[in-house]
Amino acid sequence: MKGIVAIFVLLSFFVYSAMELITVRYQQRLLYNDLVRTQNVEQKLNQVWSYLQLERANLTSTAYINTVMAQKLNLKPADINQIIYIKSSEWQQSTSEATKQ
């Protein structure tokens, strides 16, 4: 009788172990699929980030700014005779007078 109970317990343990193994492997597959999906999303986001960095570099380039300045704003670069240089002492004096008023 003890032998039959021991065999039954041992058989139950093996069935339980097999079920746990199946469950763990299924969870492992789910986690692997999530990992692959996440890596794909990361790759797409890296591509978008690279595109945005390139776009920012293009939009902030001097050539693009000059083009927008000339075409859309109808501005032209200042001639050397039109440039007025202000010394820092004059700037500080004018700002202090402006704050007093």
Backbone atoms as SQL, in Angstrom:
CREATE TABLE atoms (id INTEGER PRIMARY KEY, chain TEXT, resi INTEGER, resn TEXT, atom TEXT, x REAL, y REAL, z REAL);
INSERT INTO atoms VALUES
  (1, 'A', 1, 'MET', 'N', 0.811, -1.182, 0.000),
  (2, 'A', 1, 'MET', 'CA', 0.000, 0.000, 0.000),
  (3, 'A', 1, 'MET', 'C', 0.860, 1.253, 0.000),
  (4, 'A', 2, 'LYS', 'N', 1.978, 1.252, 0.815),
  (5, 'A', 2, 'LYS', 'CA', 2.856, 2.406, 0.850),
  (6, 'A', 2, 'LYS', 'C', 3.540, 2.599, -0.494),
  (7, 'A', 3, 'GLY', 'N', 3.806, 1.513, -1.183),
  (8, 'A', 3, 'GLY', 'CA', 4.452, 1.585, -2.498),
  (9, 'A', 3, 'GLY', 'C', 3.548, 2.238, -3.523),
  (10, 'A', 4, 'ILE', 'N', 2.253, 1.922, -3.454),
  (11, 'A', 4, 'ILE', 'CA', 1.295, 2.504, -4.402),
  (12, 'A', 4, 'ILE', 'C', 1.156, 3.997, -4.140),
  (13, 'A', 5, 'VAL', 'N', 1.092, 4.381, -2.864),
  (14, 'A', 5, 'VAL', 'CA', 0.991, 5.795, -2.499),
  (15, 'A', 5, 'VAL', 'C', 2.254, 6.534, -2.942),
  (16, 'A', 6, 'ALA', 'N', 3.400, 5.921, -2.747),
  (17, 'A', 6, 'ALA', 'CA', 4.665, 6.548, -3.147),
  (18, 'A', 6, 'ALA', 'C', 4.723, 6.712, -4.663),
  (19, 'A', 7, 'ILE', 'N', 4.274, 5.707, -5.395),
  (20, 'A', 7, 'ILE', 'CA', 4.245, 5.799, -6.861),
  (21, 'A', 7, 'ILE', 'C', 3.267, 6.878, -7.293),
  (22, 'A', 8, 'PHE', 'N', 2.105, 6.946, -6.655),
  (23, 'A', 8, 'PHE', 'CA', 1.111, 7.973, -6.971),
  (24, 'A', 8, 'PHE', 'C', 1.666, 9.370, -6.691),
  (25, 'A', 9, 'VAL', 'N', 2.333, 9.545, -5.567),
  (26, 'A', 9, 'VAL', 'CA', 2.926, 10.851, -5.227),
  (27, 'A', 9, 'VAL', 'C', 4.011, 11.201, -6.234),
  (28, 'A', 10, 'LEU', 'N', 4.836, 10.239, -6.570),
  (29, 'A', 10, 'LEU', 'CA', 5.906, 10.468, -7.530),
  (30, 'A', 10, 'LEU', 'C', 5.335, 10.797, -8.913),
  (31, 'A', 11, 'LEU', 'N', 4.319, 10.074, -9.326),
  (32, 'A', 11, 'LEU', 'CA', 3.665, 10.338, -10.607),
  (33, 'A', 11, 'LEU', 'C', 3.014, 11.721, -10.612),
  (34, 'A', 12, 'SER', 'N', 2.372, 12.070, -9.519),
  (35, 'A', 12, 'SER', 'CA', 1.758, 13.398, -9.394),
  (36, 'A', 12, 'SER', 'C', 2.823, 14.488, -9.488),
  (37, 'A', 13, 'PHE', 'N', 3.959, 14.254, -8.845),
  (38, 'A', 13, 'PHE', 'CA', 5.052, 15.226, -8.892),
  (39, 'A', 13, 'PHE', 'C', 5.557, 15.407, -10.321),
  (40, 'A', 14, 'PHE', 'N', 5.703, 14.304, -11.056),
  (41, 'A', 14, 'PHE', 'CA', 6.171, 14.401, -12.435),
  (42, 'A', 14, 'PHE', 'C', 5.163, 15.121, -13.326),
  (43, 'A', 15, 'VAL', 'N', 3.881, 14.857, -13.152),
  (44, 'A', 15, 'VAL', 'CA', 2.843, 15.543, -13.933),
  (45, 'A', 15, 'VAL', 'C', 2.858, 17.040, -13.615),
  (46, 'A', 16, 'TYR', 'N', 2.958, 17.345, -12.307),
  (47, 'A', 16, 'TYR', 'CA', 3.010, 18.747, -11.892),
  (48, 'A', 16, 'TYR', 'C', 4.246, 19.437, -12.480),
  (49, 'A', 17, 'SER', 'N', 5.397, 18.772, -12.462),
  (50, 'A', 17, 'SER', 'CA', 6.627, 19.330, -13.016),
  (51, 'A', 17, 'SER', 'C', 6.490, 19.566, -14.517),
  (52, 'A', 18, 'ALA', 'N', 5.870, 18.621, -15.211),
  (53, 'A', 18, 'ALA', 'CA', 5.679, 18.767, -16.652),
  (54, 'A', 18, 'ALA', 'C', 4.766, 19.949, -16.960),
  (55, 'A', 19, 'MET', 'N', 3.699, 20.111, -16.188),
  (56, 'A', 19, 'MET', 'CA', 2.778, 21.242, -16.379),
  (57, 'A', 19, 'MET', 'C', 3.487, 22.574, -16.104),
  (58, 'A', 20, 'GLU', 'N', 4.300, 22.600, -15.063),
  (59, 'A', 20, 'GLU', 'CA', 5.060, 23.824, -14.749),
  (60, 'A', 20, 'GLU', 'C', 6.058, 24.143, -15.851),
  (61, 'A', 21, 'LEU', 'N', 6.699, 23.126, -16.395),
  (62, 'A', 21, 'LEU', 'CA', 7.646, 23.330, -17.486),
  (63, 'A', 21, 'LEU', 'C', 6.943, 23.919, -18.700),
  (64, 'A', 22, 'ILE', 'N', 5.779, 23.400, -19.023),
  (65, 'A', 22, 'ILE', 'CA', 5.003, 23.928, -20.155),
  (66, 'A', 22, 'ILE', 'C', 4.615, 25.385, -19.897),
  (67, 'A', 23, 'THR', 'N', 4.176, 25.672, -18.693),
  (68, 'A', 23, 'THR', 'CA', 3.780, 27.037, -18.346),
  (69, 'A', 23, 'THR', 'C', 4.966, 27.999, -18.437),
  (70, 'A', 24, 'VAL', 'N', 6.109, 27.601, -17.923),
  (71, 'A', 24, 'VAL', 'CA', 7.301, 28.453, -17.946),
  (72, 'A', 24, 'VAL', 'C', 7.762, 28.699, -19.376),
  (73, 'A', 25, 'ARG', 'N', 7.748, 27.663, -20.189),
  (74, 'A', 25, 'ARG', 'CA', 8.162, 27.848, -21.585),
  (75, 'A', 25, 'ARG', 'C', 7.198, 28.752, -22.342),
  (76, 'A', 26, 'TYR', 'N', 5.906, 28.650, -22.050),
  (77, 'A', 26, 'TYR', 'CA', 4.925, 29.536, -22.678),
  (78, 'A', 26, 'TYR', 'C', 5.176, 30.982, -22.260),
  (79, 'A', 27, 'GLN', 'N', 5.426, 31.204, -20.979),
  (80, 'A', 27, 'GLN', 'CA', 5.724, 32.556, -20.502),
  (81, 'A', 27, 'GLN', 'C', 7.025, 33.072, -21.121),
  (82, 'A', 28, 'GLN', 'N', 7.984, 32.182, -21.282),
  (83, 'A', 28, 'GLN', 'CA', 9.247, 32.569, -21.902),
  (84, 'A', 28, 'GLN', 'C', 9.015, 33.015, -23.343),
  (85, 'A', 29, 'ARG', 'N', 8.185, 32.310, -24.083),
  (86, 'A', 29, 'ARG', 'CA', 7.867, 32.710, -25.458),
  (87, 'A', 29, 'ARG', 'C', 7.180, 34.061, -25.487),
  (88, 'A', 30, 'LEU', 'N', 6.243, 34.282, -24.575),
  (89, 'A', 30, 'LEU', 'CA', 5.555, 35.577, -24.516),
  (90, 'A', 30, 'LEU', 'C', 6.538, 36.710, -24.228),
  (91, 'A', 31, 'LEU', 'N', 7.430, 36.489, -23.291),
  (92, 'A', 31, 'LEU', 'CA', 8.423, 37.508, -22.958),
  (93, 'A', 31, 'LEU', 'C', 9.382, 37.763, -24.121),
  (94, 'A', 32, 'TYR', 'N', 9.762, 36.706, -24.816),
  (95, 'A', 32, 'TYR', 'CA', 10.639, 36.867, -25.974),
  (96, 'A', 32, 'TYR', 'C', 9.940, 37.665, -27.070),
  (97, 'A', 33, 'ASN', 'N', 8.666, 37.369, -27.296),
  (98, 'A', 33, 'ASN', 'CA', 7.907, 38.124, -28.299),
  (99, 'A', 33, 'ASN', 'C', 7.813, 39.595, -27.904),
  (100, 'A', 34, 'ASP', 'N', 7.588, 39.865, -26.635),
  (101, 'A', 34, 'ASP', 'CA', 7.558, 41.247, -26.160),
  (102, 'A', 34, 'ASP', 'C', 8.912, 41.924, -26.357),
  (103, 'A', 35, 'LEU', 'N', 9.974, 41.204, -26.100),
  (104, 'A', 35, 'LEU', 'CA', 11.323, 41.741, -26.282),
  (105, 'A', 35, 'LEU', 'C', 11.575, 42.101, -27.744),
  (106, 'A', 36, 'VAL', 'N', 11.221, 41.213, -28.653),
  (107, 'A', 36, 'VAL', 'CA', 11.415, 41.471, -30.081),
  (108, 'A', 36, 'VAL', 'C', 10.567, 42.661, -30.515),
  (109, 'A', 37, 'ARG', 'N', 9.336, 42.716, -30.067),
  (110, 'A', 37, 'ARG', 'CA', 8.449, 43.825, -30.401),
  (111, 'A', 37, 'ARG', 'C', 9.027, 45.146, -29.889),
  (112, 'A', 38, 'THR', 'N', 9.541, 45.129, -28.681),
  (113, 'A', 38, 'THR', 'CA', 10.125, 46.337, -28.091),
  (114, 'A', 38, 'THR', 'C', 11.380, 46.762, -28.839),
  (115, 'A', 39, 'GLN', 'N', 12.195, 45.792, -29.256),
  (116, 'A', 39, 'GLN', 'CA', 13.395, 46.119, -30.029),
  (117, 'A', 39, 'GLN', 'C', 13.029, 46.729, -31.380),
  (118, 'A', 40, 'ASN', 'N', 11.959, 46.249, -31.990),
  (119, 'A', 40, 'ASN', 'CA', 11.501, 46.825, -33.257),
  (120, 'A', 40, 'ASN', 'C', 11.043, 48.265, -33.065),
  (121, 'A', 41, 'VAL', 'N', 10.313, 48.505, -31.991),
  (122, 'A', 41, 'VAL', 'CA', 9.863, 49.865, -31.700),
  (123, 'A', 41, 'VAL', 'C', 11.062, 50.768, -31.442),
  (124, 'A', 42, 'GLU', 'N', 12.053, 50.251, -30.704),
  (125, 'A', 42, 'GLU', 'CA', 13.262, 51.031, -30.429),
  (126, 'A', 42, 'GLU', 'C', 13.980, 51.396, -31.729),
  (127, 'A', 43, 'GLN', 'N', 14.065, 50.441, -32.640),
  (128, 'A', 43, 'GLN', 'CA', 14.733, 50.706, -33.911),
  (129, 'A', 43, 'GLN', 'C', 13.994, 51.779, -34.704),
  (130, 'A', 44, 'LYS', 'N', 12.673, 51.711, -34.728),
  (131, 'A', 44, 'LYS', 'CA', 11.890, 52.718, -35.444),
  (132, 'A', 44, 'LYS', 'C', 12.052, 54.088, -34.794),
  (133, 'A', 45, 'LEU', 'N', 12.056, 54.136, -33.466),
  (134, 'A', 45, 'LEU', 'CA', 12.237, 55.412, -32.774),
  (135, 'A', 45, 'LEU', 'C', 13.635, 55.983, -33.023),
  (136, 'A', 46, 'ASN', 'N', 14.641, 55.118, -33.100),
  (137, 'A', 46, 'ASN', 'CA', 15.991, 55.593, -33.419),
  (138, 'A', 46, 'ASN', 'C', 16.061, 56.169, -34.826),
  (139, 'A', 47, 'GLN', 'N', 15.335, 55.560, -35.759),
  (140, 'A', 47, 'GLN', 'CA', 15.293, 56.091, -37.118),
  (141, 'A', 47, 'GLN', 'C', 14.615, 57.457, -37.145),
  (142, 'A', 48, 'VAL', 'N', 13.514, 57.585, -36.416),
  (143, 'A', 48, 'VAL', 'CA', 12.813, 58.868, -36.349),
  (144, 'A', 48, 'VAL', 'C', 13.708, 59.919, -35.700),
  (145, 'A', 49, 'TRP', 'N', 14.407, 59.533, -34.631),
  (146, 'A', 49, 'TRP', 'CA', 15.299, 60.463, -33.945),
  (147, 'A', 49, 'TRP', 'C', 16.408, 60.929, -34.873),
  (148, 'A', 50, 'SER', 'N', 16.982, 60.024, -35.643),
  (149, 'A', 50, 'SER', 'CA', 18.034, 60.398, -36.595),
  (150, 'A', 50, 'SER', 'C', 17.485, 61.355, -37.643),
  (151, 'A', 51, 'TYR', 'N', 16.292, 61.075, -38.126),
  (152, 'A', 51, 'TYR', 'CA', 15.659, 61.970, -39.110),
  (153, 'A', 51, 'TYR', 'C', 15.436, 63.353, -38.504),
  (154, 'A', 52, 'LEU', 'N', 14.952, 63.400, -37.264),
  (155, 'A', 52, 'LEU', 'CA', 14.697, 64.691, -36.620),
  (156, 'A', 52, 'LEU', 'C', 15.989, 65.466, -36.389),
  (157, 'A', 53, 'GLN', 'N', 17.055, 64.785, -36.034),
  (158, 'A', 53, 'GLN', 'CA', 18.338, 65.465, -35.865),
  (159, 'A', 53, 'GLN', 'C', 18.824, 66.043, -37.192),
  (160, 'A', 54, 'LEU', 'N', 18.680, 65.281, -38.259),
  (161, 'A', 54, 'LEU', 'CA', 19.060, 65.765, -39.583),
  (162, 'A', 54, 'LEU', 'C', 18.200, 66.955, -39.985),
  (163, 'A', 55, 'GLU', 'N', 16.919, 66.863, -39.732),
  (164, 'A', 55, 'GLU', 'CA', 16.000, 67.957, -40.062),
  (165, 'A', 55, 'GLU', 'C', 16.352, 69.217, -39.275),
  (166, 'A', 56, 'ARG', 'N', 16.668, 69.052, -37.989),
  (167, 'A', 56, 'ARG', 'CA', 17.062, 70.205, -37.165),
  (168, 'A', 56, 'ARG', 'C', 18.344, 70.826, -37.698),
  (169, 'A', 57, 'ALA', 'N', 19.291, 69.985, -38.084),
  (170, 'A', 57, 'ALA', 'CA', 20.547, 70.508, -38.632),
  (171, 'A', 57, 'ALA', 'C', 20.298, 71.285, -39.922),
  (172, 'A', 58, 'ASN', 'N', 19.397, 70.784, -40.756),
  (173, 'A', 58, 'ASN', 'CA', 19.068, 71.484, -41.997),
  (174, 'A', 58, 'ASN', 'C', 18.363, 72.802, -41.725),
  (175, 'A', 59, 'LEU', 'N', 17.438, 72.797, -40.766),
  (176, 'A', 59, 'LEU', 'CA', 16.668, 74.010, -40.484),
  (177, 'A', 59, 'LEU', 'C', 17.491, 75.083, -39.792),
  (178, 'A', 60, 'THR', 'N', 18.540, 74.689, -39.100),
  (179, 'A', 60, 'THR', 'CA', 19.353, 75.676, -38.401),
  (180, 'A', 60, 'THR', 'C', 20.627, 76.031, -39.162),
  (181, 'A', 61, 'SER', 'N', 20.767, 75.520, -40.367),
  (182, 'A', 61, 'SER', 'CA', 21.962, 75.848, -41.142),
  (183, 'A', 61, 'SER', 'C', 21.878, 77.296, -41.630),
  (184, 'A', 62, 'THR', 'N', 23.022, 77.897, -41.786),
  (185, 'A', 62, 'THR', 'CA', 23.089, 79.295, -42.217),
  (186, 'A', 62, 'THR', 'C', 22.496, 79.459, -43.612),
  (187, 'A', 63, 'ALA', 'N', 22.736, 78.497, -44.483),
  (188, 'A', 63, 'ALA', 'CA', 22.204, 78.587, -45.845),
  (189, 'A', 63, 'ALA', 'C', 20.673, 78.598, -45.837),
  (190, 'A', 64, 'TYR', 'N', 20.061, 77.748, -45.035),
  (191, 'A', 64, 'TYR', 'CA', 18.598, 77.706, -44.968),
  (192, 'A', 64, 'TYR', 'C', 18.046, 78.995, -44.372),
  (193, 'A', 65, 'ILE', 'N', 18.688, 79.495, -43.335),
  (194, 'A', 65, 'ILE', 'CA', 18.226, 80.740, -42.702),
  (195, 'A', 65, 'ILE', 'C', 18.339, 81.895, -43.680),
  (196, 'A', 66, 'ASN', 'N', 19.431, 81.951, -44.442),
  (197, 'A', 66, 'ASN', 'CA', 19.573, 83.008, -45.440),
  (198, 'A', 66, 'ASN', 'C', 18.518, 82.894, -46.533),
  (199, 'A', 67, 'THR', 'N', 18.192, 81.678, -46.934),
  (200, 'A', 67, 'THR', 'CA', 17.158, 81.471, -47.948),
  (201, 'A', 67, 'THR', 'C', 15.799, 81.943, -47.441),
  (202, 'A', 68, 'VAL', 'N', 15.447, 81.570, -46.232),
  (203, 'A', 68, 'VAL', 'CA', 14.166, 82.004, -45.656),
  (204, 'A', 68, 'VAL', 'C', 14.154, 83.509, -45.489),
  (205, 'A', 69, 'MET', 'N', 15.263, 84.063, -45.049),
  (206, 'A', 69, 'MET', 'CA', 15.366, 85.501, -44.842),
  (207, 'A', 69, 'MET', 'C', 15.141, 86.238, -46.162),
  (208, 'A', 70, 'ALA', 'N', 15.702, 85.735, -47.246),
  (209, 'A', 70, 'ALA', 'CA', 15.578, 86.405, -48.539),
  (210, 'A', 70, 'ALA', 'C', 14.223, 86.170, -49.186),
  (211, 'A', 71, 'GLN', 'N', 13.720, 84.947, -49.161),
  (212, 'A', 71, 'GLN', 'CA', 12.492, 84.631, -49.900),
  (213, 'A', 71, 'GLN', 'C', 11.229, 85.004, -49.142),
  (214, 'A', 72, 'LYS', 'N', 11.136, 84.603, -47.884),
  (215, 'A', 72, 'LYS', 'CA', 9.877, 84.784, -47.150),
  (216, 'A', 72, 'LYS', 'C', 9.780, 86.134, -46.460),
  (217, 'A', 73, 'LEU', 'N', 10.900, 86.630, -45.968),
  (218, 'A', 73, 'LEU', 'CA', 10.868, 87.880, -45.208),
  (219, 'A', 73, 'LEU', 'C', 11.334, 89.084, -46.023),
  (220, 'A', 74, 'ASN', 'N', 11.773, 88.824, -47.244),
  (221, 'A', 74, 'ASN', 'CA', 12.266, 89.886, -48.130),
  (222, 'A', 74, 'ASN', 'C', 13.353, 90.724, -47.470),
  (223, 'A', 75, 'LEU', 'N', 14.226, 90.073, -46.759),
  (224, 'A', 75, 'LEU', 'CA', 15.345, 90.746, -46.121),
  (225, 'A', 75, 'LEU', 'C', 16.608, 90.460, -46.915),
  (226, 'A', 76, 'LYS', 'N', 17.577, 91.349, -46.761),
  (227, 'A', 76, 'LYS', 'CA', 18.868, 91.122, -47.402),
  (228, 'A', 76, 'LYS', 'C', 19.953, 91.398, -46.380),
  (229, 'A', 77, 'PRO', 'N', 21.120, 90.813, -46.560),
  (230, 'A', 77, 'PRO', 'CA', 22.200, 91.046, -45.599),
  (231, 'A', 77, 'PRO', 'C', 22.568, 92.530, -45.548),
  (232, 'A', 78, 'ALA', 'N', 22.963, 92.979, -44.391),
  (233, 'A', 78, 'ALA', 'CA', 23.324, 94.389, -44.222),
  (234, 'A', 78, 'ALA', 'C', 24.655, 94.677, -44.892),
  (235, 'A', 79, 'ASP', 'N', 24.733, 95.861, -45.492),
  (236, 'A', 79, 'ASP', 'CA', 26.014, 96.310, -46.037),
  (237, 'A', 79, 'ASP', 'C', 26.919, 96.706, -44.884),
  (238, 'A', 80, 'ILE', 'N', 28.183, 96.765, -45.162),
  (239, 'A', 80, 'ILE', 'CA', 29.146, 97.112, -44.123),
  (240, 'A', 80, 'ILE', 'C', 28.904, 98.532, -43.607),
  (241, 'A', 81, 'ASN', 'N', 28.375, 99.395, -44.453),
  (242, 'A', 81, 'ASN', 'CA', 28.107, 100.792, -44.055),
  (243, 'A', 81, 'ASN', 'C', 26.870, 100.904, -43.164),
  (244, 'A', 82, 'GLN', 'N', 26.025, 99.895, -43.178),
  (245, 'A', 82, 'GLN', 'CA', 24.797, 99.942, -42.386),
  (246, 'A', 82, 'GLN', 'C', 24.979, 99.388, -40.977),
  (247, 'A', 83, 'ILE', 'N', 26.104, 98.812, -40.690),
  (248, 'A', 83, 'ILE', 'CA', 26.341, 98.194, -39.385),
  (249, 'A', 83, 'ILE', 'C', 26.796, 99.258, -38.401),
  (250, 'A', 84, 'ILE', 'N', 26.145, 99.315, -37.266),
  (251, 'A', 84, 'ILE', 'CA', 26.493, 100.263, -36.211),
  (252, 'A', 84, 'ILE', 'C', 27.046, 99.463, -35.046),
  (253, 'A', 85, 'TYR', 'N', 28.227, 99.813, -34.623),
  (254, 'A', 85, 'TYR', 'CA', 28.867, 99.134, -33.500),
  (255, 'A', 85, 'TYR', 'C', 28.615, 99.940, -32.231),
  (256, 'A', 86, 'ILE', 'N', 28.178, 99.261, -31.188),
  (257, 'A', 86, 'ILE', 'CA', 27.921, 99.908, -29.899),
  (258, 'A', 86, 'ILE', 'C', 28.882, 99.311, -28.894),
  (259, 'A', 87, 'LYS', 'N', 29.594, 100.176, -28.222),
  (260, 'A', 87, 'LYS', 'CA', 30.521, 99.705, -27.199),
  (261, 'A', 87, 'LYS', 'C', 29.720, 99.224, -26.000),
  (262, 'A', 88, 'SER', 'N', 30.279, 98.297, -25.253),
  (263, 'A', 88, 'SER', 'CA', 29.557, 97.758, -24.102),
  (264, 'A', 88, 'SER', 'C', 29.287, 98.826, -23.061),
  (265, 'A', 89, 'SER', 'N', 30.175, 99.818, -22.924),
  (266, 'A', 89, 'SER', 'CA', 29.946, 100.898, -21.958),
  (267, 'A', 89, 'SER', 'C', 28.757, 101.749, -22.383),
  (268, 'A', 90, 'GLU', 'N', 28.631, 102.019, -23.693),
  (269, 'A', 90, 'GLU', 'CA', 27.480, 102.774, -24.184),
  (270, 'A', 90, 'GLU', 'C', 26.188, 101.972, -23.996),
  (271, 'A', 91, 'TRP', 'N', 26.262, 100.677, -24.205),
  (272, 'A', 91, 'TRP', 'CA', 25.087, 99.810, -24.036),
  (273, 'A', 91, 'TRP', 'C', 24.634, 99.807, -22.589),
  (274, 'A', 92, 'GLN', 'N', 25.570, 99.675, -21.671),
  (275, 'A', 92, 'GLN', 'CA', 25.233, 99.674, -20.250),
  (276, 'A', 92, 'GLN', 'C', 24.658, 101.018, -19.830),
  (277, 'A', 93, 'GLN', 'N', 25.198, 102.103, -20.376),
  (278, 'A', 93, 'GLN', 'CA', 24.715, 103.437, -20.039),
  (279, 'A', 93, 'GLN', 'C', 23.292, 103.621, -20.546),
  (280, 'A', 94, 'SER', 'N', 23.019, 103.169, -21.775),
  (281, 'A', 94, 'SER', 'CA', 21.674, 103.345, -22.332),
  (282, 'A', 94, 'SER', 'C', 20.652, 102.462, -21.612),
  (283, 'A', 95, 'THR', 'N', 21.052, 101.288, -21.197),
  (284, 'A', 95, 'THR', 'CA', 20.114, 100.435, -20.471),
  (285, 'A', 95, 'THR', 'C', 19.847, 100.948, -19.077),
  (286, 'A', 96, 'SER', 'N', 20.871, 101.540, -18.434),
  (287, 'A', 96, 'SER', 'CA', 20.638, 102.091, -17.089),
  (288, 'A', 96, 'SER', 'C', 19.752, 103.321, -17.167),
  (289, 'A', 97, 'GLU', 'N', 19.886, 104.134, -18.226),
  (290, 'A', 97, 'GLU', 'CA', 19.007, 105.300, -18.405),
  (291, 'A', 97, 'GLU', 'C', 17.581, 104.850, -18.688),
  (292, 'A', 98, 'ALA', 'N', 17.419, 103.781, -19.438),
  (293, 'A', 98, 'ALA', 'CA', 16.086, 103.273, -19.776),
  (294, 'A', 98, 'ALA', 'C', 15.389, 102.721, -18.539),
  (295, 'A', 99, 'THR', 'N', 16.129, 102.109, -17.639),
  (296, 'A', 99, 'THR', 'CA', 15.503, 101.560, -16.431),
  (297, 'A', 99, 'THR', 'C', 15.143, 102.659, -15.435),
  (298, 'A', 100, 'LYS', 'N', 15.849, 103.794, -15.485),
  (299, 'A', 100, 'LYS', 'CA', 15.532, 104.905, -14.578),
  (300, 'A', 100, 'LYS', 'C', 14.239, 105.598, -14.989),
  (301, 'A', 101, 'GLN', 'N', 13.933, 105.562, -16.268),
  (302, 'A', 101, 'GLN', 'CA', 12.727, 106.267, -16.746),
  (303, 'A', 101, 'GLN', 'C', 11.526, 105.468, -16.520);
